[in-house]
Amino acid sequence: MSGHSEDPVLEESKRFFTFFNLSMLLVAITGIEIVIIYVRAFDGPVIITVLSICSVIKFVGVMTWFMHLRWDKILNTVLFLMGLVIAVFTFFAVMYMLDNPPEVKEFSVTPLEQDWEAKTEYVKGDYTKHNDSYYVAEIAHQSGDTFSTQIMLDNEPVNSWKKVEGIPHQISWKVSTGDMIEINSLKPGNPFFHQYHPYPEDNIEGSKISLLAESASTEDFRIKVRSEAFWVENQ
C-alpha cells in the first residue's frame, strides 16, 4: 500500500504565503534602495555596498522562488547560473571597450582676496580688494600711490576700477578626459552653475573667475565629468 502524500491544498497554501512574504520583503528592500539613493546622508562607497547587497538578496529571492528553481532540477539551476556568469563578464567587457572612465585629478575653489597695491601693473579684468570692498579693473593700468577708481589719461579722467557686488572666486579643475563638465554649488544661498563641452583630449584643464554671493571653499561645490557612457562625480 502506497504511503500517504501531503495534502496538496495545504502545500499550495504554504507556497502562497511564502510568495506573499517574499514579495513584501522585496518591496521593503526596494524602499531601502530608494531612500539611500535620494537621501544624501551617505558616502558613495556605503551606497554602492548597500545597493549591491540588496540586489543580491532580491536576485536570490526571485531566482529561487519566483522562477521555481527551488523545486526544479539542479541542472536547470546550474545552466541558469552559467548563463548569468557569461552575461556579467560580457557586460563588463563591453563597458571596458566603450571608454575609459574619467578621473577628476584636481578641483579647487578659492576666494580671490588680493589687496590693492600701489605702483602695480593691472590688466583689464583683474580683481582687487580695498577697504573690504571688491573691484574689477576696467582698463590696463599702473596703480598710483593711493587707491582711486579713476586715473588720468591724456589729461582726461578714465575709470580704472569698478566696484562689484559679491566675492570673486577662482574655480580651477583638471580631469583625465571627458566630453562634458558640470560645476555647481551645493549651497542654495550661493548659486553657481557652469557647464561646457571641452574639445575631446586628455588632461583637460580649466579655470574660471566668478562672483559669488558669499565666501566658499572646494567642499561647497560639486564637479561632474561625462565621457560617453561614464559619469564621474566629485564632491
C-alpha positions as a Markdown table, in Angstrom:
| # | Residue | x | y | z |
|---|---|---|---|---|
| 1 | Met | 0.0 | 0.0 | 0.0 |
| 2 | Ser | 1.5 | 3.4 | -1.0 |
| 3 | Gly | 2.4 | 6.0 | 1.6 |
| 4 | His | 0.1 | 8.9 | 2.3 |
| 5 | Ser | 1.1 | 12.0 | 0.5 |
| 6 | Glu | 0.9 | 15.5 | 1.9 |
| 7 | Asp | -2.3 | 17.4 | 1.4 |
| 8 | Pro | -1.9 | 19.4 | -2.0 |
| 9 | Val | -4.2 | 22.2 | -0.8 |
| 10 | Leu | -2.0 | 22.7 | 2.3 |
| 11 | Glu | 1.1 | 22.6 | 0.2 |
| 12 | Glu | -0.2 | 25.3 | -2.2 |
| 13 | Ser | -1.3 | 27.4 | 0.8 |
| 14 | Lys | 2.2 | 27.3 | 2.2 |
| 15 | Arg | 3.6 | 28.3 | -1.1 |
| 16 | Phe | 1.2 | 31.2 | -1.4 |
| 17 | Phe | 2.2 | 32.6 | 2.0 |
| 18 | Thr | 5.9 | 32.1 | 1.0 |
| 19 | Phe | 5.4 | 34.1 | -2.2 |
| 20 | Phe | 3.5 | 36.8 | -0.3 |
| 21 | Asn | 6.1 | 37.2 | 2.4 |
| 22 | Leu | 8.9 | 37.2 | -0.1 |
| 23 | Ser | 7.1 | 39.9 | -2.2 |
| 24 | Met | 6.7 | 42.1 | 0.9 |
| 25 | Leu | 10.4 | 41.6 | 1.6 |
| 26 | Leu | 11.3 | 42.7 | -1.9 |
| 27 | Val | 9.1 | 45.8 | -1.6 |
| 28 | Ala | 10.9 | 46.7 | 1.7 |
| 29 | Ile | 14.3 | 46.2 | 0.1 |
| 30 | Thr | 13.3 | 48.4 | -2.9 |
| 31 | Gly | 12.2 | 51.1 | -0.4 |
| 32 | Ile | 15.6 | 50.9 | 1.3 |
| 33 | Glu | 17.3 | 51.3 | -2.1 |
| 34 | Ile | 15.2 | 54.4 | -3.0 |
| 35 | Val | 15.8 | 56.0 | 0.4 |
| 36 | Ile | 19.6 | 55.5 | 0.4 |
| 37 | Ile | 19.8 | 57.0 | -3.2 |
| 38 | Tyr | 17.7 | 60.1 | -2.6 |
| 39 | Val | 18.7 | 60.9 | 1.0 |
| 40 | Arg | 22.2 | 62.4 | 0.6 |
| 41 | Ala | 23.4 | 61.3 | 4.0 |
| 42 | Phe | 25.8 | 58.5 | 3.0 |
| 43 | Asp | 29.1 | 58.3 | 1.2 |
| 44 | Gly | 29.5 | 56.8 | -2.3 |
| 45 | Pro | 31.1 | 53.5 | -1.1 |
| 46 | Val | 28.4 | 53.0 | 1.5 |
| 47 | Ile | 25.6 | 53.5 | -1.1 |
| 48 | Ile | 27.3 | 51.1 | -3.6 |
| 49 | Thr | 27.8 | 48.4 | -0.9 |
| 50 | Val | 24.2 | 48.6 | 0.4 |
| 51 | Leu | 22.7 | 48.6 | -3.1 |
| 52 | Ser | 24.9 | 45.6 | -4.1 |
| 53 | Ile | 23.8 | 43.6 | -1.0 |
| 54 | Cys | 20.1 | 44.5 | -1.7 |
| 55 | Ser | 20.5 | 43.5 | -5.3 |
| 56 | Val | 21.9 | 40.1 | -4.4 |
| 57 | Ile | 19.1 | 39.4 | -1.9 |
| 58 | Lys | 16.5 | 40.3 | -4.4 |
| 59 | Phe | 18.1 | 38.3 | -7.2 |
| 60 | Val | 18.4 | 35.1 | -5.0 |
| 61 | Gly | 14.7 | 35.5 | -3.9 |
| 62 | Val | 13.4 | 35.9 | -7.4 |
| 63 | Met | 15.6 | 33.2 | -8.9 |
| 64 | Thr | 14.9 | 30.6 | -6.1 |
| 65 | Trp | 11.1 | 31.1 | -5.5 |
| 66 | Phe | 9.5 | 33.1 | -8.3 |
| 67 | Met | 11.4 | 31.3 | -11.0 |
| 68 | His | 10.7 | 28.0 | -9.2 |
| 69 | Leu | 14.3 | 26.9 | -9.3 |
| 70 | Arg | 13.9 | 25.7 | -5.7 |
| 71 | Trp | 11.6 | 22.9 | -6.9 |
| 72 | Asp | 13.3 | 22.3 | -10.2 |
| 73 | Lys | 16.1 | 20.1 | -11.2 |
| 74 | Ile | 19.6 | 21.1 | -10.1 |
| 75 | Leu | 20.8 | 21.0 | -13.7 |
| 76 | Asn | 18.5 | 23.9 | -14.6 |
| 77 | Thr | 19.9 | 26.0 | -11.8 |
| 78 | Val | 23.5 | 25.3 | -12.9 |
| 79 | Leu | 22.6 | 26.2 | -16.5 |
| 80 | Phe | 21.0 | 29.4 | -15.4 |
| 81 | Leu | 24.0 | 30.4 | -13.3 |
| 82 | Met | 26.4 | 29.7 | -16.2 |
| 83 | Gly | 24.4 | 31.9 | -18.5 |
| 84 | Leu | 24.4 | 34.6 | -15.8 |
| 85 | Val | 28.2 | 34.5 | -15.3 |
| 86 | Ile | 28.7 | 34.7 | -19.1 |
| 87 | Ala | 26.3 | 37.7 | -19.3 |
| 88 | Val | 28.1 | 39.6 | -16.4 |
| 89 | Phe | 31.6 | 39.1 | -18.0 |
| 90 | Thr | 30.2 | 40.2 | -21.4 |
| 91 | Phe | 28.7 | 43.3 | -19.9 |
| 92 | Phe | 32.0 | 44.4 | -18.2 |
| 93 | Ala | 34.0 | 43.5 | -21.3 |
| 94 | Val | 31.8 | 45.8 | -23.5 |
| 95 | Met | 31.9 | 48.6 | -20.9 |
| 96 | Tyr | 35.7 | 48.4 | -20.9 |
| 97 | Met | 35.9 | 48.6 | -24.7 |
| 98 | Leu | 33.5 | 51.5 | -24.8 |
| 99 | Asp | 35.5 | 54.1 | -22.9 |
| 100 | Asn | 37.9 | 54.7 | -20.0 |
| 101 | Pro | 36.1 | 56.4 | -17.1 |
| 102 | Pro | 37.3 | 60.0 | -16.5 |
| 103 | Glu | 39.1 | 61.0 | -13.4 |
| 104 | Val | 39.0 | 64.3 | -11.5 |
| 105 | Lys | 42.7 | 65.0 | -10.9 |
| 106 | Glu | 42.4 | 68.5 | -9.4 |
| 107 | Phe | 39.5 | 70.7 | -8.3 |
| 108 | Ser | 39.6 | 73.8 | -6.2 |
| 109 | Val | 37.5 | 76.8 | -5.3 |
| 110 | Thr | 39.4 | 79.7 | -3.5 |
| 111 | Pro | 38.4 | 83.3 | -2.8 |
| 112 | Leu | 40.5 | 86.0 | -4.6 |
| 113 | Glu | 41.4 | 88.4 | -1.8 |
| 114 | Gln | 44.4 | 90.2 | -3.2 |
| 115 | Asp | 44.6 | 93.6 | -1.6 |
| 116 | Trp | 45.2 | 96.6 | -3.8 |
| 117 | Glu | 48.9 | 97.6 | -4.1 |
| 118 | Ala | 50.5 | 100.8 | -5.1 |
| 119 | Lys | 52.7 | 101.1 | -8.2 |
| 120 | Thr | 51.5 | 97.8 | -9.5 |
| 121 | Glu | 50.6 | 96.8 | -13.1 |
| 122 | Tyr | 47.0 | 95.6 | -13.5 |
| 123 | Val | 45.3 | 94.3 | -16.6 |
| 124 | Lys | 41.6 | 94.5 | -17.6 |
| 125 | Gly | 39.6 | 92.0 | -15.6 |
| 126 | Asp | 41.9 | 91.8 | -12.6 |
| 127 | Tyr | 40.1 | 91.8 | -9.2 |
| 128 | Thr | 41.4 | 93.5 | -6.1 |
| 129 | Lys | 40.2 | 94.2 | -2.5 |
| 130 | His | 40.2 | 97.6 | -0.9 |
| 131 | Asn | 38.6 | 98.6 | 2.4 |
| 132 | Asp | 36.5 | 95.3 | 2.5 |
| 133 | Ser | 35.1 | 96.0 | -1.0 |
| 134 | Tyr | 36.0 | 94.3 | -4.3 |
| 135 | Tyr | 36.8 | 96.0 | -7.5 |
| 136 | Val | 37.5 | 94.8 | -11.1 |
| 137 | Ala | 39.9 | 96.6 | -13.4 |
| 138 | Glu | 38.2 | 98.2 | -16.4 |
| 139 | Ile | 41.4 | 99.0 | -18.2 |
| 140 | Ala | 45.0 | 98.0 | -18.1 |
| 141 | His | 46.9 | 100.5 | -15.9 |
| 142 | Gln | 49.5 | 101.1 | -13.3 |
| 143 | Ser | 48.2 | 102.0 | -9.9 |
| 144 | Gly | 49.3 | 105.2 | -8.2 |
| 145 | Asp | 50.3 | 106.0 | -4.7 |
| 146 | Thr | 46.8 | 105.9 | -3.4 |
| 147 | Phe | 43.7 | 104.0 | -4.4 |
| 148 | Ser | 41.3 | 105.7 | -6.8 |
| 149 | Thr | 38.7 | 104.4 | -9.2 |
| 150 | Gln | 39.9 | 106.9 | -11.8 |
| 151 | Ile | 43.3 | 107.7 | -13.5 |
| 152 | Met | 44.3 | 110.4 | -15.8 |
| 153 | Leu | 45.0 | 109.5 | -19.5 |
| 154 | Asp | 45.8 | 112.3 | -22.0 |
| 155 | Asn | 44.7 | 114.8 | -19.3 |
| 156 | Glu | 41.2 | 113.1 | -19.1 |
| 157 | Pro | 39.8 | 111.1 | -16.2 |
| 158 | Val | 39.2 | 107.5 | -17.1 |
| 159 | Asn | 37.5 | 104.9 | -14.9 |
| 160 | Ser | 40.2 | 102.4 | -13.9 |
| 161 | Trp | 38.2 | 100.3 | -11.2 |
| 162 | Lys | 34.6 | 99.3 | -10.9 |
| 163 | Lys | 33.1 | 98.2 | -7.6 |
| 164 | Val | 31.4 | 94.8 | -7.8 |
| 165 | Glu | 28.9 | 93.0 | -5.6 |
| 166 | Gly | 29.9 | 89.7 | -4.3 |
| 167 | Ile | 33.2 | 87.9 | -3.7 |
| 168 | Pro | 35.4 | 86.9 | -6.7 |
| 169 | His | 36.5 | 83.2 | -6.6 |
| 170 | Gln | 39.0 | 81.2 | -8.6 |
| 171 | Ile | 37.5 | 77.9 | -9.8 |
| 172 | Ser | 40.0 | 75.5 | -11.3 |
| 173 | Trp | 39.9 | 71.9 | -12.4 |
| 174 | Lys | 41.8 | 69.2 | -14.2 |
| 175 | Val | 40.3 | 65.9 | -15.5 |
| 176 | Ser | 41.8 | 63.0 | -17.3 |
| 177 | Thr | 39.3 | 63.0 | -20.2 |
| 178 | Gly | 35.7 | 63.9 | -20.9 |
| 179 | Asp | 33.2 | 65.5 | -23.3 |
| 180 | Met | 31.1 | 67.5 | -20.8 |
| 181 | Ile | 31.9 | 69.1 | -17.5 |
| 182 | Glu | 29.4 | 70.5 | -15.0 |
| 183 | Ile | 30.2 | 72.5 | -11.8 |
| 184 | Asn | 27.6 | 73.7 | -9.4 |
| 185 | Ser | 27.3 | 75.0 | -5.9 |
| 186 | Leu | 25.9 | 72.8 | -3.2 |
| 187 | Lys | 24.5 | 75.7 | -1.2 |
| 188 | Pro | 21.2 | 77.3 | -2.5 |
| 189 | Gly | 22.2 | 80.6 | -0.9 |
| 190 | Asn | 25.3 | 80.8 | -3.0 |
| 191 | Pro | 24.1 | 79.8 | -6.5 |
| 192 | Phe | 26.6 | 78.9 | -9.2 |
| 193 | Phe | 26.4 | 76.7 | -12.3 |
| 194 | His | 28.9 | 76.2 | -15.1 |
| 195 | Gln | 28.7 | 73.7 | -17.9 |
| 196 | Tyr | 30.8 | 73.3 | -21.0 |
| 197 | His | 31.9 | 70.8 | -23.6 |
| 198 | Pro | 35.7 | 70.6 | -23.9 |
| 199 | Tyr | 37.4 | 69.6 | -27.0 |
| 200 | Pro | 38.0 | 65.8 | -26.7 |
| 201 | Glu | 41.5 | 65.3 | -25.4 |
| 202 | Asp | 43.5 | 64.0 | -22.4 |
| 203 | Asn | 44.4 | 66.0 | -19.3 |
| 204 | Ile | 41.7 | 68.7 | -19.7 |
| 205 | Glu | 42.4 | 71.8 | -17.6 |
| 206 | Gly | 40.1 | 74.8 | -17.0 |
| 207 | Ser | 39.8 | 77.9 | -14.8 |
| 208 | Lys | 37.1 | 80.4 | -14.2 |
| 209 | Ile | 36.7 | 83.5 | -12.1 |
| 210 | Ser | 33.2 | 84.1 | -10.8 |
| 211 | Leu | 31.5 | 86.4 | -8.4 |
| 212 | Leu | 29.7 | 84.5 | -5.6 |
| 213 | Ala | 27.3 | 85.9 | -3.0 |
| 214 | Glu | 29.4 | 84.7 | -0.1 |
| 215 | Ser | 32.8 | 83.2 | 0.6 |
| 216 | Ala | 33.0 | 79.5 | -0.4 |
| 217 | Ser | 35.5 | 76.6 | -0.5 |
| 218 | Thr | 36.0 | 73.5 | -2.6 |
| 219 | Glu | 33.7 | 71.4 | -0.2 |
| 220 | Asp | 30.8 | 73.7 | -1.1 |
| 221 | Phe | 31.0 | 72.7 | -4.8 |
| 222 | Arg | 30.5 | 69.6 | -6.9 |
| 223 | Ile | 32.1 | 68.8 | -10.3 |
| 224 | Lys | 30.7 | 66.2 | -12.7 |
| 225 | Val | 32.5 | 64.8 | -15.7 |
| 226 | Arg | 30.9 | 62.8 | -18.5 |
| 227 | Ser | 32.8 | 60.7 | -21.0 |
| 228 | Glu | 30.4 | 58.8 | -23.3 |
| 229 | Ala | 28.9 | 56.1 | -21.1 |
| 230 | Phe | 30.5 | 57.2 | -17.9 |
| 231 | Trp | 29.6 | 59.9 | -15.3 |
| 232 | Val | 32.1 | 60.7 | -12.6 |
| 233 | Glu | 31.1 | 63.0 | -9.6 |
| 234 | Asn | 33.4 | 64.5 | -7.2 |
| 235 | Gln | 32.3 | 66.3 | -4.0 |
